[in-house]
Amino acid sequence: MRIDFSERISRLPPYLFAELERIIAEKKRQGKDIISLSIGDPDLPPPPSVLESFRKEAANPANHKYSFSQGEPDFREAVANWYEKRFKVKIDPKSEVIALLGSKEGIANIARAFVNAGDRVLVPDPSYPVYSNGGALLNDGVPLVMPLLEENGYRPDLESLNDAKMMFLNYPNNPTGAVVNESFLKKVIDIAREKNIIVCYDNAYSEIVFDDYKAPSILEIDGAMDVAVEFHSCSKTFNMTGDRIGFAVGNRKLIEGLVKVKTQIDSGPPVYIQKVAKQALESYVNGDPPEHLKTANRTYRQRRDTLVEGLKSIGLECEKPKGTFYVWPRCEEKSMDLTMKLLDVGVVVTPGIGFGKFGEHHIRFALTRPKEEIEEACKRISKVLRR
């Protein structure tokens, strides 16, 4: 029997990260000592209050029934309260919030709800591949690249944007670590309202920030509720990557579209995980993050400073990011070539080309290993560069 992939699957580019995973697994089988600074999976544990809440809620038999596709009412209420405390934005939990199986799922499904075959979708480059692949290509949309160039602070040139059905943006930015202010977001909203573009704003790293920077929500901008939906995740904020719980907030028509898709394909995140996430969000006091998050950010900042100073000392130029736990240095050679050389000395990074054409000549480091391992990684990298 001949089995062929669908045309939309065939249009997807090769998934570079899967090949890297295969190579890393083989290195480990060979007994290679590996320091992985590649994947954005925090090594810090969830806070004790979250773990205790898991034990309590998972032990309750009532929490093992189906959830609503839009999410449990008390979880949506907690999200709305968090938005009001954190961003001073009022949200209707009944019509402007939806629970997600992690923000990645929602980012793909928002396009499923609104993008027709041939519709153009503005995607940043470099960026998280789900915008172009899961959002545009897998929904028969046409991705239009918005270059994120260093000379523009890794922000798109808003004056040159083409007309499109949808736009994806992400700040604090993965992979570059760039951040934006309300003035930039106001320009985005003004253009989107003028050109009738749906804005999908991925704000998953809003709470991982340094040097007195405080990330805004796009929904703080006047008029944003007309055109925008914002995605958040508990993965980075509460170190819950494997628990797959996130949420989207924004324009009620956009939320309605997400609900329509999700009623057909899933039944919402597990009830007990939503209850855990609810309690985690409630740990904010008057909009200020809980102590565990302040401690985590101090840890990431220390690691950031160690890595940036180490990389600069051996000739890899980079800036200290004010957001995310990524560092994005420039490199002279092709990013995949350097990645393979670093693998030979047991250091795993992510090649910039994996995030798009404009990611070439960069590599991404994740600050998700202890400071001592980062220092050892810099020593190993220096050996490669001296060759």
C-alpha positions as CSV (number, residue, x, y, z in Angstrom):
1,M,0.0,0.0,0.0
2,R,1.3,3.4,-0.9
3,I,0.9,6.0,1.8
4,D,1.6,9.7,1.0
5,F,1.7,12.7,3.3
6,S,-0.7,15.5,2.7
7,E,0.5,18.4,0.5
8,R,0.5,20.7,3.6
9,I,2.8,18.3,5.4
10,S,5.0,18.0,2.4
11,R,5.4,21.8,2.3
12,L,6.9,21.9,5.8
13,P,10.7,22.5,5.8
14,P,12.9,19.8,7.4
15,Y,12.8,19.9,11.2
16,L,16.4,20.7,12.1
17,F,15.8,20.2,15.8
18,A,14.8,16.6,15.3
19,E,18.1,15.8,13.6
20,L,20.0,17.5,16.4
21,E,18.1,15.4,18.9
22,R,19.2,12.3,17.1
23,I,22.8,13.4,17.0
24,I,22.8,14.3,20.7
25,A,21.3,11.0,21.7
26,E,24.0,9.2,19.7
27,K,26.8,11.3,21.4
28,K,25.3,10.3,24.8
29,R,25.2,6.6,23.8
30,Q,28.9,6.9,23.0
31,G,29.5,8.2,26.6
32,K,30.2,11.8,25.6
33,D,29.9,14.3,28.5
34,I,27.2,16.7,27.2
35,I,26.4,20.2,28.4
36,S,23.1,21.1,26.8
37,L,22.5,24.9,26.5
38,S,20.0,24.4,23.7
39,I,16.5,23.6,24.7
40,G,14.4,26.2,26.5
41,D,13.3,23.9,29.3
42,P,14.1,25.3,32.8
43,D,16.2,23.2,35.1
44,L,14.7,25.0,38.1
45,P,11.8,23.2,39.7
46,P,8.3,24.4,40.1
47,P,7.8,26.4,43.4
48,P,7.0,24.2,46.4
49,S,3.4,25.7,46.6
50,V,2.8,24.4,43.0
51,L,4.1,21.0,43.8
52,E,1.9,20.8,47.0
53,S,-1.1,22.0,45.0
54,F,-0.4,19.2,42.4
55,R,-0.5,16.6,45.2
56,K,-3.7,17.9,46.6
57,E,-5.6,18.5,43.3
58,A,-4.5,15.3,41.6
59,A,-5.6,13.3,44.6
60,N,-9.2,14.6,44.3
61,P,-11.2,12.1,42.2
62,A,-13.6,15.0,41.1
63,N,-10.7,16.6,39.2
64,H,-10.3,13.7,36.8
65,K,-13.4,14.4,34.7
66,Y,-13.5,16.2,31.4
67,S,-12.9,19.9,31.4
68,F,-14.8,22.4,29.4
69,S,-13.1,23.1,26.0
70,Q,-12.8,26.8,26.9
71,G,-11.4,25.8,30.4
72,E,-12.8,25.7,33.9
73,P,-14.7,28.9,35.0
74,D,-12.5,29.3,38.1
75,F,-9.3,29.1,36.1
76,R,-10.6,31.7,33.6
77,E,-11.5,33.9,36.5
78,A,-8.0,33.6,37.9
79,V,-6.5,34.6,34.5
80,A,-8.8,37.7,34.3
81,N,-7.8,38.7,37.9
82,W,-4.1,38.1,37.1
83,Y,-4.4,40.4,34.0
84,E,-6.0,43.1,36.0
85,K,-3.4,42.9,38.7
86,R,-0.4,42.4,36.4
87,F,-1.2,44.6,33.4
88,K,-4.2,46.8,34.6
89,V,-6.3,45.3,31.8
90,K,-9.9,44.3,32.5
91,I,-10.9,41.0,30.9
92,D,-14.3,39.2,30.7
93,P,-13.5,35.6,31.9
94,K,-16.7,34.3,30.2
95,S,-15.9,35.5,26.6
96,E,-12.3,36.8,26.5
97,V,-10.2,34.0,28.0
98,I,-9.5,30.4,27.0
99,A,-7.4,27.7,28.6
100,L,-4.8,26.1,26.4
101,L,-2.7,22.9,26.3
102,G,0.3,25.2,26.4
103,S,0.5,28.4,24.4
104,K,2.0,26.5,21.4
105,E,-1.2,24.7,20.8
106,G,-3.2,27.9,20.8
107,I,-0.8,29.6,18.4
108,A,-1.3,26.9,15.8
109,N,-5.1,26.7,16.4
110,I,-5.8,30.4,16.1
111,A,-4.7,30.2,12.5
112,R,-6.8,27.1,12.0
113,A,-9.8,29.2,13.1
114,F,-9.3,32.2,10.8
115,V,-6.8,31.5,8.0
116,N,-8.2,30.3,4.7
117,A,-6.2,28.7,2.0
118,G,-4.0,31.3,0.3
119,D,-4.3,33.9,3.1
120,R,-1.1,35.7,3.9
121,V,0.4,35.4,7.4
122,L,3.1,37.8,8.6
123,V,5.8,35.8,10.6
124,P,9.0,37.2,12.1
125,D,12.3,35.7,11.0
126,P,14.1,34.5,13.1
127,S,11.4,33.1,15.2
128,Y,9.8,30.2,17.0
129,P,9.0,27.8,14.0
130,V,5.4,27.2,15.1
131,Y,4.3,30.6,13.7
132,S,5.3,29.9,10.1
133,N,4.9,26.1,10.2
134,G,2.1,25.3,12.6
135,G,0.3,28.6,12.1
136,A,0.6,29.3,8.4
137,L,1.7,26.3,6.4
138,L,-0.3,23.6,8.2
139,N,-3.4,25.8,7.7
140,D,-2.7,26.3,4.0
141,G,-1.7,29.9,4.6
142,V,1.2,31.7,2.9
143,P,3.9,32.9,5.4
144,L,5.3,36.4,4.7
145,V,8.6,37.0,6.4
146,M,9.2,40.0,8.6
147,P,13.0,40.2,9.0
148,L,14.2,40.8,12.5
149,L,17.5,42.6,12.0
150,E,20.1,43.5,14.6
151,E,20.3,47.1,13.3
152,N,16.6,47.4,14.0
153,G,16.8,46.0,17.5
154,Y,15.4,42.7,16.2
155,R,12.0,44.4,15.6
156,P,10.2,44.3,12.2
157,D,10.1,47.4,10.0
158,L,6.4,48.2,10.6
159,E,6.4,50.8,7.8
160,S,7.0,48.2,5.1
161,L,4.5,45.6,6.2
162,N,2.4,44.0,3.5
163,D,-1.4,43.5,3.8
164,A,-2.1,40.1,5.4
165,K,-4.9,38.3,7.3
166,M,-2.8,37.7,10.4
167,M,0.5,38.7,12.1
168,F,2.5,36.9,14.7
169,L,4.8,38.8,17.1
170,N,6.7,37.7,20.2
171,Y,8.4,39.9,22.8
172,P,10.4,39.3,25.0
173,N,11.7,37.5,21.9
174,N,12.7,34.0,21.3
175,P,15.4,33.5,20.1
176,T,17.0,37.0,20.2
177,G,16.1,38.1,23.7
178,A,14.9,41.5,22.3
179,V,12.3,43.5,24.1
180,V,9.8,46.3,23.1
181,N,7.9,49.1,24.8
182,E,4.4,50.4,24.6
183,S,5.3,52.9,21.8
184,F,6.2,50.1,19.5
185,L,3.1,48.1,20.4
186,K,0.9,51.2,19.7
187,K,2.3,51.4,16.1
188,V,1.5,47.6,15.7
189,I,-2.1,48.1,16.8
190,D,-2.6,51.3,14.7
191,I,-1.4,49.5,11.6
192,A,-3.4,46.3,12.3
193,R,-6.6,48.3,12.8
194,E,-5.9,50.3,9.6
195,K,-5.2,47.2,7.5
196,N,-7.6,44.8,9.3
197,I,-4.8,42.4,10.4
198,I,-5.3,39.9,13.3
199,V,-2.5,40.3,15.8
200,C,-1.3,37.2,17.6
201,Y,1.0,38.3,20.4
202,D,3.1,35.6,22.1
203,N,3.9,36.9,25.5
204,A,5.2,33.6,27.0
205,Y,8.3,35.3,28.4
206,S,6.7,38.4,30.0
207,E,7.8,37.3,33.5
208,I,11.4,36.4,32.7
209,V,12.9,39.8,32.7
210,F,16.0,41.6,34.0
211,D,17.6,45.0,34.7
212,D,14.3,46.7,35.8
213,Y,12.6,46.0,32.5
214,K,8.9,45.1,32.9
215,A,7.3,43.5,29.9
216,P,4.0,45.0,28.7
217,S,0.9,43.3,27.4
218,I,-0.2,44.3,24.0
219,L,-3.7,44.5,25.4
220,E,-2.7,47.6,27.4
221,I,-2.7,49.5,24.2
222,D,-5.9,51.4,23.3
223,G,-7.7,49.6,20.5
224,A,-5.9,46.3,20.9
225,M,-9.1,44.5,21.9
226,D,-10.4,45.2,18.4
227,V,-7.7,43.2,16.7
228,A,-5.4,41.3,19.1
229,V,-5.2,38.0,21.1
230,E,-2.3,37.4,23.5
231,F,-0.9,34.0,24.5
232,H,0.7,33.2,27.8
233,S,2.1,30.0,29.3
234,C,2.8,28.7,32.8
235,S,5.8,26.8,31.4
236,K,8.4,29.5,31.9
237,T,6.8,31.6,34.7
238,F,6.2,28.6,37.0
239,N,8.6,26.0,35.5
240,M,5.7,23.8,34.4
241,T,6.8,23.0,30.8
242,G,5.7,19.4,30.9
243,D,2.3,20.2,32.4
244,R,1.0,21.8,29.3
245,I,-1.1,24.7,30.6
246,G,-1.4,28.1,29.1
247,F,-4.1,30.6,28.1
248,A,-5.1,33.1,25.5
249,V,-6.8,36.4,26.2
250,G,-8.2,39.1,23.9
251,N,-10.8,40.0,21.3
252,R,-13.9,37.9,22.0
253,K,-14.4,36.9,18.3
254,L,-10.8,35.6,18.2
255,I,-11.4,33.7,21.5
256,E,-14.7,32.3,20.1
257,G,-12.8,31.0,17.0
258,L,-10.3,29.2,19.3
259,V,-13.2,27.7,21.3
260,K,-14.9,26.5,18.1
261,V,-11.7,24.7,17.0
262,K,-11.0,23.2,20.5
263,T,-14.6,21.8,20.8
264,Q,-13.8,19.6,17.8
265,I,-10.3,18.4,18.8
266,D,-9.9,18.3,22.6
267,S,-11.7,18.7,25.9
268,G,-9.4,21.3,27.5
269,P,-6.5,20.8,29.9
270,P,-6.9,18.4,32.8
271,V,-9.1,19.9,35.6
272,Y,-6.4,19.4,38.3
273,I,-3.7,21.2,36.3
274,Q,-6.0,24.2,35.8
275,K,-6.6,24.3,39.5
276,V,-2.9,24.2,40.1
277,A,-2.3,27.0,37.6
278,K,-5.1,29.0,39.2
279,Q,-3.3,28.9,42.5
280,A,0.0,29.7,40.9
281,L,-1.4,32.9,39.2
282,E,-3.0,33.9,42.6
283,S,0.6,33.9,44.1
284,Y,1.0,37.4,42.6
285,V,0.4,40.2,45.1
286,N,-0.9,43.5,43.7
287,G,0.7,42.6,40.4
288,D,4.1,41.8,41.8
289,P,5.6,38.4,41.1
290,P,6.0,35.9,43.9
291,E,9.4,35.4,45.6
292,H,10.2,32.2,43.7
293,L,10.0,34.0,40.4
294,K,12.2,36.9,41.7
295,T,14.7,34.3,42.8
296,A,14.6,32.5,39.5
297,N,15.2,35.7,37.6
298,R,18.2,36.5,39.8
299,T,19.5,33.1,38.9
300,Y,19.0,33.6,35.2
301,R,20.6,37.0,35.4
302,Q,23.7,35.7,37.0
303,R,23.9,32.9,34.4
304,R,23.3,35.5,31.7
305,D,26.2,37.7,32.9
306,T,28.5,34.7,33.2
307,L,27.7,33.5,29.7
308,V,27.8,36.8,27.9
309,E,31.1,37.8,29.6
310,G,32.6,34.4,28.8
311,L,31.5,34.5,25.2
312,K,32.8,38.0,24.6
313,S,36.2,37.0,26.1
314,I,36.6,34.4,23.4
315,G,35.3,36.5,20.5
316,L,31.6,35.8,20.3
317,E,29.9,39.2,20.3
318,C,26.5,39.4,22.0
319,E,24.3,41.7,24.1
320,K,22.9,41.1,27.6
321,P,19.2,40.4,26.9
322,K,16.6,42.1,29.1
323,G,14.1,39.3,28.7
324,T,13.8,35.5,28.1
325,F,16.5,33.1,29.2
326,Y,18.3,33.1,25.8
327,V,21.5,34.6,24.6
328,W,22.0,35.2,20.8
329,P,25.6,35.7,19.8
330,R,26.9,36.4,16.3
331,C,29.3,34.0,14.7
332,E,31.4,34.3,11.5
333,E,30.7,30.9,10.1
334,K,27.5,29.2,9.3
335,S,25.5,28.4,12.4
336,M,25.1,24.7,11.7
337,D,28.8,24.3,11.1
338,L,29.7,25.9,14.4
339,T,26.9,23.9,16.2
340,M,28.5,20.7,15.0
341,K,32.0,21.8,16.0
342,L,30.7,22.6,19.5
343,L,28.9,19.2,19.7
344,D,32.3,17.6,19.2
345,V,33.5,19.2,22.5
346,G,30.2,18.3,24.3
347,V,28.4,21.7,24.1
348,V,24.9,21.7,22.6
349,V,23.5,25.0,21.2
350,T,20.8,25.8,18.7
351,P,21.9,27.0,15.3
352,G,20.3,30.2,14.3
353,I,19.3,28.9,10.8
354,G,16.8,26.7,12.6
355,F,14.8,29.9,13.4
356,G,14.7,31.1,9.8
357,K,17.0,32.6,7.1
358,F,17.7,35.7,9.0
359,G,18.9,33.7,12.0
360,E,22.0,32.6,10.1
361,H,25.4,33.5,11.6
362,H,23.9,33.4,15.1
363,I,23.6,30.6,17.6
364,R,21.2,30.5,20.6
365,F,22.2,29.6,24.1
366,A,19.6,28.7,26.8
367,L,20.4,29.7,30.4
368,T,18.9,26.5,31.7
369,R,22.0,24.9,33.2
370,P,23.9,25.9,36.4
371,K,26.5,28.6,36.4
372,E,29.3,26.1,36.8
373,E,28.3,24.2,33.6
374,I,28.1,27.5,31.7
375,E,31.6,28.3,32.8
376,E,32.8,24.9,31.7
377,A,31.0,25.3,28.3
378,C,32.8,28.6,27.7
379,K,36.1,26.8,28.3
380,R,35.2,24.2,25.8
381,I,34.0,26.7,23.2
382,S,37.3,28.7,23.5
383,K,39.2,25.5,22.4
384,V,37.0,25.3,19.2
385,L,37.4,29.0,18.4
386,R,41.2,28.9,18.9
387,R,41.4,26.2,16.2
